[in-house]
Amino acid sequence: MGGFHDTTEKGDLLFVDQNEYKVKMFSNDGDITTLFTTEWKPYCIHYSRINGEIFLGQYTSTPKDKFLSKVTRHDSTGWTQVIEKDKKGRRLYVNVPQYITENKNRDIWTSCISGQVVVVDTSGRHRFNYTGQKFQSYFRPSGISTDNLGQALVCNCWVNSASVHLLDQDGLVEKTFSILSSPIQLSTIIVPGASSVNHMSLDTSDRLWAHNCSKELLHVHRNGTILHNLPIRSLYSGFHDTTEKGELLFVDIHEQKVKKFGTNGNITTLLTTEWEPYCIHYSRINGDIILIQFTRISKGKFLSKVTRHDSTGWTKVIENDTNGRRLYEYVPQYITENKNGDILTSSWGRVVVVDSTGRRRFIYTGQQFQSQFSPRGICTDILGQILVCNSWPINPSVHLLDQDGQFLRLLLTSEDGIRSPSGMCIDDKQNLYLGQEVSSTITVYKYLKSTED
């Protein structure tokens, strides 16, 4: 079955019941209620984060064992829009839509097993069909999603050409990606004077910031040349990041401040925090600064929260879920943001993911086939996939997840020569930089193959 469930911004689960021809909701309080009954069999569902409407792919069988399909749109008043044919009266959906989503411009995207992605605008008018690329032997679209830029990502699940296609909002191919069966080691970078690389921040693909053993934060060229060195006490966390202008942002836990080392060599204070800042992420989506802060409440016990700060001084605090339970049981050590605006943190035994409003999306706690999960560095790629280090010595590895937290595979393991992966980031060419707790070497891997390669 296709995309038969989705969630609301409140964390409620919406799903279709084909047997009863109903759309149902599993709410946060544990109750299951019926929202409405459908005319045809419901097959896939999308909840609009724009206006709260529900989109469905529905179908019915005909006497000749064929199917008729349509998309319906439902608002909270009971109003229904039916999208079935183009302006010439031809059926839009040759087969049953398996997955459905919505773009930021309110276009409705569906993927059909017949080999096409059908896109209509908010009024239901046909915009275009996408049928894959000629260099692939077959196109069988399945999962589909869109990001904050209006780009769409479409899975091609055909075995011989399995890949993810990246399209712009008009259906033009930007790139097609596939995951390499085995990552390729491209190069190594030595951080002078370091015994471990727990965290790094890329300036460009040739330059990065990392810490050494002399309480210095080093700006290092990939050939090992030191470009700058700052006398900053290291934290065992993701305590620094860079902007698109090449400025270094870092937290000063002792002064409870966020500071900037500019390209002119000056250090300035950007903001003062209420609690002790521990890790930082600079949003490449909108320029916000996202922090982890903590405070001690007793010996060995802490309270933690995520705060988001924009350039006007506005602050958003993320602490509890919709039931009032604390989201962060331990102090998160690393923080990042996905292309859909989700905020991801890693702490002892868990990765906590909330959406851009601060509502909990999911928690990832590793895989049962591994004896222990000790997540450290975390980052995301152009496809919205999540990469997280498991630094546990018995089963060191890098886990690859989709943007909804579903485990895809172990990208790197001890068989690839890693021992204690910790720091991690991805450059604009989608190469993975991996640092470890037991080495001064950063290893650069290629794990995605694109049409440009």
JOVENDA-V613114 format. One record per pair of residues at least 6 apart in sequence whose ideal C-beta (glycine too) atoms are under 8 Angstrom apart, sorted by sequence separation. I is the first residue (numbers start at 1). GAP is how many residues later the second one is. D is the distance in Angstrom with one decimal. If there is no record, write none. Layout:
I	GAP	D
I	GAP	D
//
This chain:
7	6	5.7
8	6	6.7
16	6	7.4
17	6	7.5
26	6	5.2
27	6	7.0
47	6	7.9
48	6	7.3
61	6	5.7
62	6	6.3
74	6	5.4
85	6	5.7
86	6	5.7
102	6	5.8
103	6	6.4
111	6	5.1
112	6	6.5
120	6	5.5
121	6	5.6
132	6	7.7
133	6	7.4
146	6	5.0
147	6	7.3
156	6	6.3
167	6	5.8
168	6	5.8
191	6	5.7
202	6	5.0
203	6	6.7
211	6	5.4
212	6	5.7
220	6	6.0
221	6	6.0
242	6	5.7
243	6	6.7
251	6	7.5
252	6	7.5
261	6	5.3
262	6	6.8
282	6	7.9
283	6	7.4
296	6	5.7
297	6	5.7
309	6	5.3
320	6	5.8
321	6	5.7
337	6	5.7
338	6	6.4
345	6	7.0
354	6	5.3
355	6	5.4
366	6	7.7
367	6	7.5
380	6	5.5
381	6	6.9
390	6	6.4
401	6	5.8
402	6	6.0
412	6	5.4
426	6	5.7
427	6	6.8
435	6	7.9
6	7	7.8
7	7	7.0
16	7	5.7
17	7	5.7
25	7	7.0
47	7	6.0
48	7	6.7
60	7	6.9
73	7	6.8
84	7	6.7
85	7	6.1
101	7	7.8
102	7	7.2
110	7	7.0
119	7	7.8
120	7	6.0
132	7	2.7
145	7	7.2
146	7	7.4
156	7	4.9
166	7	7.3
167	7	6.4
201	7	6.3
210	7	7.6
211	7	7.1
219	7	7.0
220	7	6.9
241	7	7.8
242	7	7.0
251	7	5.7
252	7	5.7
260	7	7.0
282	7	6.1
283	7	6.3
295	7	6.6
308	7	6.8
319	7	6.5
320	7	6.3
336	7	7.8
337	7	7.1
344	7	6.2
345	7	5.1
353	7	7.6
354	7	6.0
366	7	2.8
379	7	7.9
380	7	7.1
389	7	8.0
390	7	4.8
400	7	7.8
401	7	6.1
425	7	7.9
426	7	7.2
435	7	5.0
5	8	6.1
6	8	5.2
15	8	7.6
16	8	7.7
24	8	5.8
25	8	5.3
46	8	7.4
47	8	7.9
59	8	4.9
60	8	5.3
72	8	5.7
73	8	4.1
84	8	6.5
100	8	6.9
101	8	5.2
109	8	6.2
110	8	5.1
118	8	7.5
119	8	4.6
131	8	6.0
144	8	6.5
145	8	5.3
155	8	7.8
156	8	7.4
165	8	6.4
166	8	4.7
200	8	5.1
201	8	4.5
209	8	6.0
210	8	5.9
218	8	5.5
219	8	4.2
240	8	6.1
241	8	5.2
250	8	7.6
251	8	7.7
259	8	5.7
260	8	5.2
281	8	7.6
282	8	7.8
294	8	4.8
295	8	5.3
307	8	5.7
308	8	4.3
319	8	6.5
335	8	6.9
336	8	5.3
344	8	7.4
345	8	7.9
352	8	7.4
353	8	4.7
365	8	6.1
378	8	6.9
379	8	5.4
389	8	7.8
390	8	7.3
399	8	6.6
400	8	4.6
424	8	6.9
425	8	5.1
434	8	6.8
5	9	6.4
6	9	7.9
14	9	6.6
15	9	5.8
24	9	6.7
45	9	6.6
46	9	4.3
59	9	6.5
72	9	6.7
83	9	6.8
84	9	7.6
100	9	7.0
109	9	7.6
110	9	7.9
119	9	5.5
132	9	7.6
144	9	7.0
155	9	5.7
156	9	6.3
166	9	4.8
200	9	6.5
201	9	7.9
209	9	6.9
219	9	3.8
240	9	6.5
241	9	7.8
249	9	6.5
250	9	5.8
259	9	6.7
260	9	7.9
280	9	6.6
281	9	4.5
294	9	6.5
307	9	6.8
318	9	6.8
319	9	7.6
335	9	7.0
344	9	5.0
353	9	5.3
366	9	7.6
378	9	7.0
389	9	5.7
390	9	6.2
400	9	5.3
412	9	7.2
424	9	6.7
433	9	5.5
434	9	5.1
5	10	4.0
14	10	7.3
15	10	7.9
24	10	5.4
25	10	5.6
45	10	6.9
59	10	4.4
72	10	5.5
73	10	7.2
100	10	4.8
109	10	5.2
119	10	7.3
144	10	5.0
154	10	7.0
155	10	8.0
165	10	8.0
166	10	7.0
200	10	4.5
209	10	5.5
210	10	6.3
218	10	7.3
219	10	7.2
240	10	3.9
249	10	7.3
259	10	5.4
260	10	5.5
280	10	7.1
281	10	7.9
294	10	4.5
307	10	5.5
308	10	7.3
335	10	4.9
343	10	7.1
353	10	7.2
378	10	4.6
388	10	7.1
389	10	8.0
400	10	7.4
423	10	7.9
424	10	5.5
433	10	7.6
434	10	7.8
4	11	5.9
5	11	7.5
14	11	5.4
15	11	7.2
23	11	7.3
24	11	6.5
45	11	5.6
58	11	6.9
59	11	7.7
71	11	7.8
72	11	7.2
99	11	6.8
100	11	7.9
108	11	7.1
118	11	5.5
119	11	7.3
130	11	7.9
143	11	7.6
144	11	7.2
153	11	5.6
154	11	4.6
165	11	4.9
166	11	6.7
199	11	7.2
208	11	7.7
209	11	7.4
218	11	5.2
219	11	8.0
239	11	5.9
240	11	7.5
249	11	5.5
250	11	7.2
258	11	7.3
259	11	6.5
280	11	5.5
293	11	7.0
294	11	7.7
306	11	7.6
307	11	7.3
334	11	6.8
335	11	8.0
342	11	5.4
343	11	5.2
352	11	5.4
353	11	7.3
377	11	7.3
378	11	7.3
387	11	5.8
388	11	5.0
399	11	6.3
400	11	4.6
423	11	7.3
424	11	7.1
433	11	5.5
434	11	6.6
4	12	5.0
13	12	6.8
22	12	5.1
23	12	4.7
44	12	7.0
45	12	7.8
57	12	6.7
58	12	5.6
70	12	5.9
71	12	4.3
98	12	7.9
99	12	4.7
107	12	5.4
108	12	5.2
117	12	6.7
143	12	4.3
153	12	7.1
164	12	7.3
165	12	7.8
199	12	7.2
207	12	6.5
208	12	6.0
217	12	7.1
218	12	8.0
239	12	5.0
248	12	6.9
257	12	5.1
258	12	4.7
279	12	7.2
280	12	7.8
292	12	6.4
293	12	5.6
305	12	5.8
306	12	4.1
334	12	4.7
342	12	6.8
343	12	7.7
351	12	6.8
376	12	7.8
377	12	4.6
387	12	7.2
398	12	7.0
399	12	7.2
423	12	3.5
432	12	7.1
12	13	5.4
13	13	4.2
22	13	7.7
23	13	5.6
43	13	7.7
44	13	4.2
57	13	7.8
58	13	7.5
70	13	6.3
71	13	7.6
97	13	3.8
98	13	5.7
107	13	6.8
108	13	7.7
116	13	4.9
117	13	4.2
141	13	5.2
142	13	4.6
153	13	5.8
154	13	6.7
163	13	5.4
164	13	4.9
197	13	5.4
198	13	7.2
207	13	6.9
216	13	4.7
217	13	4.5
247	13	5.5
248	13	4.1
257	13	7.8
258	13	5.0
278	13	7.8
279	13	4.6
292	13	7.6
293	13	7.8
305	13	6.3
306	13	7.6
332	13	3.7
333	13	6.1
342	13	5.6
343	13	7.3
350	13	5.4
351	13	4.2
375	13	5.0
376	13	4.4
386	13	8.0
387	13	5.9
388	13	7.1
397	13	4.9
398	13	4.4
421	13	5.7
422	13	5.8
423	13	7.9
431	13	5.5
432	13	4.5
4	14	8.0
12	14	6.8
13	14	8.0
22	14	7.2
23	14	8.0
42	14	5.1
43	14	4.8
57	14	5.8
58	14	6.0
70	14	4.1
97	14	6.8
98	14	6.6
107	14	5.5
108	14	7.4
116	14	6.7
117	14	7.7
141	14	6.7
142	14	7.7
143	14	8.0
152	14	7.6
153	14	7.8
163	14	6.2
164	14	7.2
197	14	7.7
207	14	5.6
208	14	7.8
216	14	6.5
239	14	7.7
247	14	6.7
257	14	7.0
258	14	8.0
277	14	5.2
278	14	4.7
292	14	6.1
293	14	5.9
305	14	4.3
332	14	6.2
333	14	6.2
341	14	6.5
342	14	6.9
350	14	6.8
351	14	7.8
375	14	6.5
376	14	7.8
386	14	7.4
387	14	7.8
397	14	7.7
398	14	4.3
421	14	7.7
422	14	5.8
431	14	6.7
432	14	7.6
12	15	4.9
22	15	5.3
23	15	6.8
42	15	7.4
43	15	6.5
56	15	6.8
69	15	8.0
97	15	5.4
98	15	5.9
106	15	7.2
107	15	7.0
116	15	5.0
141	15	6.3
142	15	4.3
151	15	6.0
152	15	4.6
163	15	4.0
206	15	6.1
207	15	7.2
216	15	5.9
217	15	4.5
247	15	5.4
257	15	5.3
258	15	6.9
277	15	7.2
278	15	6.7
291	15	6.9
332	15	4.3
338	15	8.0
340	15	7.9
341	15	3.4
343	15	7.8
350	15	5.1
375	15	6.2
376	15	4.6
385	15	6.1
386	15	4.2
397	15	6.2
398	15	8.0
421	15	5.6
422	15	4.9
431	15	5.6
432	15	5.8
12	16	6.3
21	16	5.6
22	16	6.9
42	16	5.4
43	16	5.9
55	16	6.4
56	16	4.9
96	16	6.9
105	16	8.0
106	16	3.9
108	16	7.9
115	16	5.9
140	16	6.2
141	16	7.6
151	16	6.5
152	16	7.9
162	16	6.3
194	16	6.6
203	16	7.0
206	16	5.1
215	16	6.3
216	16	7.1
235	16	7.2
247	16	6.1
256	16	5.9
257	16	6.9
277	16	5.4
278	16	5.8
290	16	6.6
291	16	5.0
303	16	8.0
331	16	6.4
340	16	7.9
349	16	6.2
374	16	6.0
375	16	7.6
385	16	6.6
386	16	7.4
397	16	4.7
418	16	7.0
420	16	5.1
430	16	8.0
1	17	8.0
11	17	5.5
20	17	7.8
21	17	5.0
41	17	6.2
55	17	7.4
56	17	7.9
93	17	6.8
95	17	4.5
96	17	7.1
105	17	8.0
115	17	6.8
139	17	5.6
140	17	5.4
151	17	5.9
152	17	7.1
194	17	6.8
205	17	7.8
215	17	7.1
217	17	7.5
246	17	5.5
255	17	7.9
256	17	4.8
276	17	6.3
290	17	7.4
291	17	7.8
328	17	6.8
330	17	4.2
349	17	7.5
373	17	5.6
374	17	5.1
385	17	6.0
386	17	6.7
396	17	7.1
397	17	7.5
419	17	6.0
420	17	4.2
10	18	6.9
21	18	7.7
38	18	6.6
40	18	3.9
41	18	5.6
55	18	5.5
56	18	7.2
94	18	6.5
95	18	5.2
140	18	4.2
150	18	7.1
151	18	6.8
194	18	4.3
195	18	5.2
215	18	5.5
230	18	7.8
232	18	6.3
235	18	6.2
245	18	6.7
256	18	7.8
271	18	7.4
273	18	6.7
275	18	3.8
276	18	5.7
290	18	5.2
291	18	7.2
329	18	7.2
330	18	4.5
372	18	8.0
374	18	4.2
384	18	7.3
385	18	6.7
395	18	7.6
396	18	5.5
418	18	6.5
420	18	5.1
430	18	4.9
21	19	7.6
23	19	6.2
35	19	7.3
39	19	7.0
40	19	5.8
41	19	6.5
54	19	7.4
55	19	7.8
93	19	6.2
95	19	3.9
139	19	6.8
150	19	3.8
152	19	7.9
189	19	7.2
191	19	4.7
193	19	3.8
194	19	6.1
215	19	6.5
256	19	7.4
258	19	6.3
270	19	7.1
274	19	6.7
275	19	5.7
276	19	6.6
289	19	7.4
290	19	7.8
328	19	6.5
329	19	7.9
330	19	7.9
342	19	6.2
373	19	6.7
384	19	3.8
386	19	7.4
395	19	7.4
419	19	5.4
423	19	7.7
21	20	6.3
22	20	7.6
38	20	5.8
40	20	4.2
53	20	5.7
54	20	4.6
94	20	4.8
107	20	6.3
136	20	6.7
138	20	4.5
191	20	7.9
192	20	6.5
193	20	5.7
207	20	6.6
232	20	7.9
256	20	5.9
257	20	7.5
273	20	5.5
275	20	4.3
288	20	5.4
289	20	4.6
332	20	7.2
370	20	6.8
372	20	4.3
383	20	8.0
398	20	7.5
419	20	7.6
430	20	7.4
14	21	7.4
21	21	6.8
53	21	6.3
71	21	7.8
97	21	7.3
137	21	7.4
191	21	6.1
193	21	5.7
211	21	7.8
233	21	7.6
249	21	7.3
256	21	6.5
288	21	6.3
306	21	7.8
329	21	7.6
371	21	7.4
397	21	7.4
411	21	7.9
16	22	7.9
23	22	6.7
53	22	5.0
69	22	7.7
70	22	8.0
71	22	7.2
94	22	7.2
136	22	7.6
138	22	6.9
139	22	7.5
251	22	7.9
258	22	6.7
288	22	5.1
304	22	7.9
306	22	7.4
364	22	7.9
370	22	7.5
372	22	6.5
396	22	5.2
412	22	7.2
18	23	5.2
52	23	7.5
68	23	7.3
70	23	6.7
115	23	7.4
116	23	7.9
137	23	5.6
138	23	6.0
146	23	7.9
151	23	6.8
193	23	7.6
211	23	4.4
217	23	6.6
253	23	5.1
287	23	7.3
303	23	7.4
305	23	6.8
350	23	7.8
371	23	5.5
372	23	6.8
380	23	7.6
385	23	7.2
396	23	5.7
398	23	5.9
18	24	6.4
51	24	7.6
52	24	6.5
69	24	3.9
115	24	5.0
117	24	5.3
130	24	7.2
132	24	6.6
137	24	5.5
194	24	7.9
253	24	6.1
286	24	7.4
287	24	6.4
304	24	4.0
328	24	6.3
349	24	5.7
351	24	5.4
364	24	7.5
366	24	6.7
371	24	6.0
387	24	6.6
396	24	5.6
397	24	7.3
17	25	7.6
18	25	7.1
69	25	7.9
83	25	7.1
93	25	6.1
115	25	6.3
116	25	7.2
136	25	3.9
193	25	7.8
252	25	7.6
253	25	6.7
318	25	7.1
327	25	5.7
349	25	6.9
350	25	7.1
370	25	4.5
396	25	5.7
16	26	3.8
69	26	6.8
71	26	6.7
92	26	5.6
115	26	7.1
192	26	6.8
251	26	3.8
304	26	7.1
306	26	7.8
348	26	6.9
349	26	7.4
393	26	7.3
398	26	7.3
16	27	6.8
69	27	5.0
113	27	6.6
117	27	6.7
136	27	7.1
191	27	6.4
251	27	6.7
304	27	4.9
327	27	6.8
351	27	6.6
370	27	7.2
393	27	6.3
16	28	7.3
40	28	7.7
67	28	6.9
69	28	6.1
92	28	6.8
113	28	7.9
192	28	7.2
251	28	7.0
275	28	7.7
302	28	7.5
304	28	6.3
347	28	7.3
16	29	5.4
67	29	5.6
71	29	6.8
112	29	7.1
191	29	5.9
219	29	7.6
251	29	5.3
302	29	5.4
306	29	7.1
346	29	3.9
391	29	5.1
15	30	6.9
40	30	7.1
111	30	3.8
250	30	6.9
275	30	7.1
346	30	6.2
391	30	5.8
14	31	5.9
23	31	6.5
111	31	6.1
189	31	6.9
209	31	6.0
217	31	7.7
230	31	6.3
249	31	5.9
258	31	6.4
346	31	7.4
390	31	7.3
391	31	5.5
111	32	7.4
133	32	7.4
192	32	6.3
346	32	4.7
367	32	7.4
389	32	4.0
14	33	5.6
23	33	7.0
111	33	4.7
132	33	7.3
189	33	5.0
209	33	6.8
217	33	7.0
228	33	7.7
249	33	5.5
258	33	7.0
274	33	8.0
327	33	6.2
345	33	7.6
366	33	7.3
389	33	6.0
412	33	7.2
38	34	7.4
92	34	6.0
110	34	7.6
190	34	5.0
192	34	6.0
273	34	7.3
344	34	5.6
389	34	7.9
398	34	7.9
73	35	7.7
109	35	5.6
117	35	7.8
130	35	7.8
187	35	7.1
189	35	7.2
308	35	7.8
351	35	7.6
364	35	8.0
389	35	5.6
57	36	7.7
198	36	7.7
292	36	7.8
318	36	5.9
344	36	7.1
398	36	7.1
411	36	5.9
59	37	4.4
71	37	6.2
83	37	5.8
109	37	6.9
117	37	5.8
130	37	6.4
228	37	7.7
230	37	7.9
294	37	4.5
306	37	6.1
322	37	6.5
351	37	5.7
364	37	6.4
387	37	6.3
4	38	7.9
36	38	6.5
87	38	6.7
198	38	6.2
199	38	6.8
271	38	6.0
321	38	7.5
322	38	7.3
4	39	6.9
6	39	5.3
8	39	5.4
57	39	6.8
71	39	6.4
86	39	7.7
87	39	7.2
198	39	7.6
199	39	4.9
201	39	5.2
203	39	5.4
209	39	5.8
239	39	6.9
241	39	5.3
243	39	5.3
292	39	6.9
306	39	6.7
321	39	4.5
387	39	7.4
4	40	6.0
5	40	6.6
6	40	5.6
7	40	6.8
9	40	6.2
14	40	6.8
16	40	7.1
57	40	3.5
86	40	4.3
133	40	6.4
136	40	7.7
199	40	6.8
201	40	5.0
202	40	6.5
239	40	5.7
240	40	6.6
241	40	5.6
242	40	6.8
244	40	6.3
249	40	6.8
251	40	7.1
292	40	4.8
318	40	3.9
367	40	6.0
2	41	6.1
3	41	4.3
4	41	6.4
6	41	4.5
57	41	7.4
83	41	4.0
130	41	4.8
199	41	7.0
201	41	4.6
237	41	5.3
238	41	4.1
239	41	6.4
241	41	4.5
292	41	7.9
317	41	7.9
334	41	7.9
339	41	6.7
364	41	4.9
1	42	7.3
2	42	4.6
3	42	6.7
36	42	7.6
57	42	7.9
82	42	7.9
99	42	7.8
104	42	6.8
128	42	7.1
129	42	7.9
204	42	7.4
237	42	4.4
238	42	6.8
271	42	7.9
316	42	6.5
334	42	6.3
336	42	5.4
338	42	4.5
344	42	6.4
346	42	6.1
362	42	6.9
363	42	7.8
3	43	7.2
57	43	5.1
69	43	7.9
81	43	6.5
98	43	8.0
99	43	6.4
101	43	5.4
103	43	4.6
109	43	6.0
111	43	6.4
127	43	7.8
128	43	4.6
133	43	6.2
203	43	5.2
235	43	6.5
238	43	7.3
292	43	5.4
304	43	7.8
333	43	6.4
334	43	5.5
335	43	7.7
336	43	5.5
337	43	7.3
339	43	7.3
361	43	7.6
362	43	4.1
364	43	7.8
8	44	7.6
56	44	7.4
98	44	6.3
99	44	5.6
100	44	7.7
101	44	5.7
102	44	7.1
104	44	6.8
127	44	7.6
235	44	7.5
243	44	7.7
291	44	7.4
334	44	5.0
336	44	6.1
340	44	6.0
361	44	7.4
377	44	7.0
55	45	5.4
99	45	4.9
101	45	5.8
104	45	8.0
105	45	6.2
203	45	7.9
290	45	6.0
339	45	5.1
376	45	6.9
377	45	5.6
379	45	5.2
381	45	5.4
387	45	6.9
389	45	7.7
104	46	5.0
338	46	5.6
376	46	4.6
377	46	4.8
378	46	7.0
379	46	5.3
380	46	7.6
391	46	6.6
55	47	6.6
103	47	5.7
201	47	6.9
290	47	6.4
376	47	7.6
377	47	3.6
379	47	5.3
306	48	7.4
338	48	7.0
376	48	7.9
377	48	7.7
382	48	5.7
71	49	7.5
103	49	6.8
381	49	5.8
23	51	7.9
101	51	8.0
258	51	7.9
50	52	6.8
119	52	6.4
285	52	6.8
306	52	7.6
353	52	6.3
43	53	5.6
44	53	5.9
49	53	8.0
55	53	6.2
57	53	6.0
71	53	7.9
278	53	6.0
279	53	6.7
284	53	7.8
290	53	6.1
292	53	6.5
43	54	6.8
44	54	6.0
46	54	4.6
48	54	5.5
50	54	7.8
117	54	7.7
278	54	7.4
279	54	6.2
281	54	4.7
283	54	5.5
285	54	7.6
351	54	7.8
2	55	7.5
43	55	7.0
44	55	5.6
45	55	7.0
46	55	5.2
237	55	7.7
278	55	7.3
279	55	5.8
280	55	7.0
281	55	5.2
44	56	4.8
46	56	5.9
50	56	6.4
279	56	5.0
281	56	5.8
285	56	6.6
377	57	8.0
377	58	7.5
342	61	7.0
107	62	6.9
281	62	8.0
340	63	6.1
105	64	6.1
339	64	7.9
104	65	7.7
338	65	5.8
383	65	7.7
44	66	7.7
103	66	5.8
382	66	7.9
381	67	7.0
2	95	7.5
3	95	6.8
238	95	6.7
2	96	3.2
3	96	4.1
237	96	4.3
238	96	4.1
2	97	5.1
3	97	6.3
236	97	6.8
237	97	6.4
238	97	6.2
3	98	7.9
238	98	7.8
199	135	7.4
148	137	5.8
238	139	7.1
2	140	7.4
3	140	7.1
198	178	7.5
199	178	6.7
198	179	7.9
238	185	7.8
149	190	7.3
148	191	6.4
147	192	4.5
148	192	6.3
147	193	5.4
148	193	5.8
145	195	7.6
177	205	7.4
177	206	6.0
175	207	7.8
210	213	7.4
166	216	7.0
166	217	7.2
208	217	7.8
164	219	5.3
179	221	7.5
205	222	4.5
199	223	7.2
200	223	4.8
202	223	5.3
204	223	7.9
205	223	6.6
198	224	4.6
199	224	4.2
200	224	7.9
201	224	6.9
205	224	6.2
197	225	6.9
198	225	5.2
200	225	5.8
202	225	5.5
208	225	7.2
210	225	6.9
196	226	7.0
197	226	5.1
205	226	7.4
183	228	6.2
212	228	7.9
179	229	7.7
183	229	6.2
153	230	5.9
179	230	7.6
153	231	6.6
202	231	6.8
210	232	7.2
183	233	7.2
200	233	6.2
208	234	7.5
200	235	5.6
199	236	7.2
147	237	6.5
198	237	6.7
197	238	2.8
145	239	7.0
196	239	7.5
197	239	6.4
198	239	6.2
196	240	6.7
197	240	7.9
196	241	4.5
196	242	6.2
197	242	7.0
200	242	6.4
195	243	7.8
196	243	6.8
197	243	6.7
189	244	7.7
191	244	7.9
195	244	7.9
196	244	7.3
197	244	7.5
186	245	6.3
195	245	6.3
197	245	5.6
194	246	4.0
193	247	7.6
192	248	7.6
183	249	7.1
191	249	5.0
190	250	5.8
191	250	7.7
190	251	5.8
191	251	6.7
189	252	7.1
190	252	7.8
177	253	7.8
188	253	5.1
189	253	4.3
188	254	6.6
188	255	5.4
189	255	7.0
187	256	7.9
188	256	7.0
187	257	4.7
145	258	7.0
185	258	6.1
186	258	4.6
185	259	7.3
186	259	6.5
185	260	5.7
186	260	5.5
184	261	6.6
183	262	4.3
184	262	4.6
183	263	6.4
184	263	7.7
183	264	4.1
180	266	6.9
180	267	5.5
179	268	6.4
180	268	6.9
179	269	6.3
180	269	5.6
178	270	7.3
179	270	7.7
177	271	5.0
178	271	5.1
177	272	6.8
177	273	5.2
176	274	6.5
175	275	4.8
176	275	4.7
175	276	5.8
175	277	6.7
173	278	7.6
28	294	5.6
28	295	6.2
11	310	7.3
11	311	5.3
10	312	6.0
135	316	7.5
133	318	7.7
9	346	6.9
9	348	6.1
11	348	5.9
10	349	6.8
11	349	6.2
9	350	5.6
7	354	7.4
//
